[in-house]
Amino acid sequence: MPAQHQPLIGILGGMGPQAGLDLASKVASETRAEIDQLHIPLVLFSVGDSIPDRTEFLLGHSETNPSAAIAHQFKKMAELGVSVAAMACNTAHAAPIFDSVKRKLARAGVDPTILHLIDETVAFIRSRYPELSKVGILGTRGTYQCELYDGPLRNAGLEPILPDPEIRNGTIHEAIFDPVSGIKSRSNPVSREARNRVFEAVEHLRGKGAELIVLGCTELPLAITNSHIDGVQLIDPTLIMARALIRATYPERLKP
């Protein structure tokens, strides 16, 4: 059990597994540390087999809210001494899931700080790019169904730019979920077909006037590691969350 005075980060992965590893890797890469002992302590839970699909629930194709399984994992983290945690999944932050997780933890008397990926991302955009306002959104069908980014962006004075239905339900969905070439089935390395589909979606949003594009599914930064494409800034919520976790626990170790 970690000493009580030493913050311990918890990362809930498995949604998909490579995305959780990506978040843990970015915590390490964003930490100012010259030796092993200065790296930030964290635990990664990658238990995708126990967490139902978030998009299927949000679309009404499943009656099982993943919140019960997610809350169970956060309780296990709390038992290990985790004080600040995050989920490596955009869609799991939709209110029907995230709010239910918080209620279940409160009823159980467990209260870790769970950083909110979408809130952190929107705050970053607003502070880092005050001169830009048109924000394209790439994500799962569940992300669009729940308007996961739309409301927070509008509340911050930003304009969400959404893909057309054929891009949303075809190109992006296939890039993530195609059973042969999708990122969930081939995440390391990501297939050429999936990369091309993501690039096509980025170009589509650029054509609709997007000045920034949020890679709003934690699988998407695995496919596109560029910071810009044709002058459009790409926003990686996983990187933003990694830095937020460090800032919340060991701010003096955060790289500039």
C-alpha positions as CSV (number, residue, x, y, z in Angstrom):
1,M,0.0,0.0,0.0
2,P,1.5,3.4,-1.0
3,A,2.3,5.9,1.7
4,Q,-0.7,8.2,2.2
5,H,1.3,11.3,1.4
6,Q,2.4,10.0,-2.0
7,P,-0.2,10.6,-4.7
8,L,-0.9,7.5,-6.9
9,I,-2.4,7.9,-10.4
10,G,-4.9,5.3,-11.6
11,I,-5.6,4.7,-15.3
12,L,-8.6,2.7,-16.3
13,G,-7.8,1.2,-19.7
14,G,-9.1,-1.7,-21.7
15,M,-11.4,0.5,-23.8
16,G,-9.4,-0.4,-25.9
17,P,-6.3,-1.8,-24.3
18,Q,-3.8,0.0,-26.5
19,A,-5.4,3.3,-25.6
20,G,-4.8,2.7,-21.9
21,L,-1.1,1.9,-22.7
22,D,-0.9,5.1,-24.8
23,L,-2.1,7.2,-21.8
24,A,0.3,5.5,-19.4
25,S,3.1,6.1,-21.9
26,K,2.3,9.7,-22.3
27,V,2.3,10.2,-18.6
28,A,5.9,8.9,-18.6
29,S,6.9,11.0,-21.6
30,E,5.5,14.2,-20.2
31,T,7.2,13.7,-16.8
32,R,10.4,15.6,-16.0
33,A,12.6,12.8,-14.7
34,E,16.3,12.1,-15.1
35,I,16.2,8.8,-13.2
36,D,13.7,6.0,-12.6
37,Q,12.9,7.1,-9.1
38,L,11.5,10.5,-10.3
39,H,8.9,9.0,-12.5
40,I,5.3,9.2,-11.3
41,P,3.8,6.1,-9.6
42,L,0.7,4.9,-11.4
43,V,-1.4,1.8,-11.8
44,L,-3.0,0.7,-15.1
45,F,-6.1,-1.5,-15.0
46,S,-6.8,-3.0,-18.4
47,V,-9.9,-5.1,-18.0
48,G,-11.8,-4.7,-21.3
49,D,-13.4,-8.1,-21.0
50,S,-15.4,-6.9,-17.9
51,I,-16.6,-3.5,-19.3
52,P,-19.5,-3.6,-21.7
53,D,-19.3,-1.6,-24.9
54,R,-20.0,2.1,-24.3
55,T,-21.3,3.0,-27.8
56,E,-23.7,0.1,-27.9
57,F,-25.3,1.2,-24.6
58,L,-25.5,4.9,-25.7
59,L,-27.1,3.9,-29.0
60,G,-29.7,1.9,-27.2
61,H,-28.5,-1.4,-28.6
62,S,-27.6,-2.7,-25.1
63,E,-29.4,-2.2,-21.8
64,T,-26.3,-2.8,-19.8
65,N,-24.8,0.5,-18.5
66,P,-21.0,0.0,-18.3
67,S,-21.0,2.3,-15.3
68,A,-21.3,-0.6,-12.8
69,A,-18.2,-2.4,-14.2
70,I,-16.3,0.9,-14.4
71,A,-17.2,1.9,-10.8
72,H,-16.1,-1.6,-9.6
73,Q,-12.6,-1.0,-11.1
74,F,-12.3,2.5,-9.6
75,K,-13.2,0.9,-6.2
76,K,-10.3,-1.6,-6.6
77,M,-8.0,1.3,-7.5
78,A,-9.0,3.2,-4.4
79,E,-8.1,0.1,-2.3
80,L,-4.6,0.4,-3.7
81,G,-4.4,4.0,-2.7
82,V,-5.2,5.7,-6.0
83,S,-6.2,9.4,-5.3
84,V,-6.4,10.7,-8.9
85,A,-7.7,8.7,-11.8
86,A,-8.7,8.9,-15.5
87,M,-10.4,6.7,-18.1
88,A,-8.7,6.1,-21.4
89,C,-12.0,6.3,-23.3
90,N,-13.8,9.4,-24.6
91,T,-17.2,7.7,-24.9
92,A,-17.2,6.6,-21.3
93,H,-17.4,10.2,-20.3
94,A,-20.9,10.6,-21.7
95,A,-23.3,11.7,-18.9
96,P,-25.4,8.5,-18.8
97,I,-22.2,6.6,-18.0
98,F,-19.9,9.0,-16.2
99,D,-22.6,10.5,-13.9
100,S,-23.7,7.0,-13.0
101,V,-20.2,6.0,-12.1
102,K,-19.9,9.0,-9.8
103,R,-23.2,8.1,-8.0
104,K,-22.2,4.5,-7.5
105,L,-18.8,5.5,-6.0
106,A,-20.5,8.1,-3.7
107,R,-22.9,5.4,-2.5
108,A,-20.0,3.1,-1.8
109,G,-18.2,5.8,0.2
110,V,-15.4,5.9,-2.4
111,D,-14.3,9.3,-3.7
112,P,-11.2,9.3,-5.9
113,T,-10.7,12.4,-8.0
114,I,-11.7,11.3,-11.6
115,L,-10.5,13.8,-14.1
116,H,-13.0,14.4,-17.0
117,L,-11.4,14.0,-20.4
118,I,-13.8,16.2,-22.3
119,D,-13.7,19.0,-19.8
120,E,-9.9,19.0,-19.8
121,T,-9.7,19.0,-23.6
122,V,-12.2,21.9,-24.0
123,A,-10.4,23.9,-21.3
124,F,-7.1,23.3,-23.1
125,I,-8.4,24.4,-26.5
126,R,-9.9,27.6,-25.0
127,S,-6.7,28.6,-23.2
128,R,-4.2,27.4,-25.8
129,Y,-5.9,28.6,-29.0
130,P,-8.0,31.7,-28.0
131,E,-7.9,33.0,-31.6
132,L,-9.6,29.9,-33.1
133,S,-13.2,28.9,-32.7
134,K,-14.3,26.2,-35.2
135,V,-13.5,22.8,-33.7
136,G,-14.0,19.6,-35.7
137,I,-14.9,16.4,-33.8
138,L,-13.9,12.9,-34.7
139,G,-15.4,10.2,-32.5
140,T,-17.6,7.1,-32.2
141,R,-21.3,7.0,-33.0
142,G,-21.9,7.2,-29.2
143,T,-19.8,10.4,-29.0
144,Y,-22.1,12.0,-31.6
145,Q,-25.3,10.5,-30.2
146,C,-24.7,12.1,-26.8
147,E,-23.2,15.3,-28.2
148,L,-20.2,14.6,-26.0
149,Y,-18.1,17.5,-27.1
150,D,-20.8,19.7,-28.7
151,G,-22.3,21.2,-25.5
152,P,-19.0,21.8,-23.6
153,L,-17.5,23.4,-26.8
154,R,-20.5,25.7,-27.2
155,N,-20.4,26.6,-23.5
156,A,-16.8,27.7,-24.0
157,G,-17.8,29.9,-26.9
158,L,-16.6,27.5,-29.6
159,E,-18.4,26.2,-32.6
160,P,-18.4,22.4,-33.1
161,I,-18.0,21.1,-36.6
162,L,-19.5,17.7,-37.2
163,P,-18.8,15.3,-40.0
164,D,-21.6,14.5,-42.5
165,P,-23.6,11.3,-41.7
166,E,-21.9,9.2,-44.3
167,I,-18.4,10.1,-42.9
168,R,-19.6,9.7,-39.3
169,N,-21.4,6.4,-39.7
170,G,-19.1,5.0,-42.5
171,T,-15.6,6.3,-42.7
172,I,-14.9,7.0,-39.0
173,H,-16.8,4.0,-37.7
174,E,-15.0,1.7,-40.0
175,A,-11.7,3.2,-39.1
176,I,-12.3,2.3,-35.5
177,F,-14.5,-0.8,-35.6
178,D,-13.9,-2.7,-38.8
179,P,-13.2,-6.3,-37.8
180,V,-10.4,-6.7,-40.3
181,S,-8.7,-3.4,-40.6
182,G,-10.2,-1.2,-37.7
183,I,-8.0,0.2,-35.0
184,K,-9.7,-1.9,-32.3
185,S,-8.7,-5.1,-34.1
186,R,-5.3,-3.9,-35.3
187,S,-3.9,-1.2,-33.0
188,N,-0.2,-1.9,-33.0
189,P,0.6,-1.1,-35.8
190,V,-2.6,0.5,-37.1
191,S,-3.5,-0.7,-40.5
192,R,-3.0,1.5,-43.6
193,E,-6.7,1.2,-44.4
194,A,-7.6,2.7,-40.9
195,R,-5.1,5.5,-41.2
196,N,-6.4,6.4,-44.7
197,R,-9.9,6.5,-43.4
198,V,-8.9,8.8,-40.5
199,F,-7.0,11.1,-42.9
200,E,-10.1,11.2,-45.1
201,A,-12.3,12.2,-42.2
202,V,-9.8,14.9,-41.2
203,E,-9.8,16.3,-44.8
204,H,-13.6,16.3,-44.7
205,L,-13.7,18.4,-41.6
206,R,-11.0,20.7,-42.9
207,G,-13.2,21.2,-45.9
208,K,-16.1,22.2,-43.7
209,G,-14.0,25.0,-42.1
210,A,-12.6,23.3,-39.0
211,E,-9.6,25.2,-37.6
212,L,-8.9,22.5,-35.0
213,I,-9.8,18.8,-35.0
214,V,-10.3,16.8,-31.8
215,L,-9.3,13.1,-32.1
216,G,-12.3,12.3,-29.9
217,C,-11.8,8.6,-29.5
218,T,-8.8,7.3,-27.7
219,E,-8.0,4.9,-30.6
220,L,-7.6,7.8,-33.1
221,P,-4.3,9.2,-31.7
222,L,-2.9,5.7,-32.3
223,A,-3.5,6.2,-36.0
224,I,-2.6,9.8,-36.4
225,T,0.4,11.1,-34.6
226,N,0.8,14.3,-36.6
227,S,0.2,17.6,-34.7
228,H,-1.0,19.3,-37.9
229,I,-2.5,18.2,-41.2
230,D,-2.6,20.8,-44.0
231,G,-2.5,23.7,-41.6
232,V,-5.2,22.3,-39.2
233,Q,-4.2,21.7,-35.6
234,L,-5.0,18.2,-34.3
235,I,-5.9,17.9,-30.7
236,D,-5.0,14.7,-28.8
237,P,-7.1,14.3,-25.7
238,T,-4.9,11.5,-24.4
239,L,-1.9,13.8,-24.3
240,I,-4.0,16.5,-22.6
241,M,-5.2,14.0,-20.0
242,A,-1.7,12.7,-19.3
243,R,-0.5,16.3,-18.6
244,A,-3.6,16.9,-16.4
245,L,-2.9,13.8,-14.3
246,I,0.7,15.0,-13.7
247,R,-0.5,18.5,-12.9
248,A,-3.0,17.1,-10.4
249,T,-0.4,15.0,-8.6
250,Y,3.2,16.1,-9.1
251,P,3.0,19.5,-10.9
252,E,6.6,20.2,-10.3
253,R,7.5,17.2,-12.6
254,L,5.4,18.4,-15.5
255,K,7.4,19.1,-18.6
256,P,6.9,22.6,-20.1
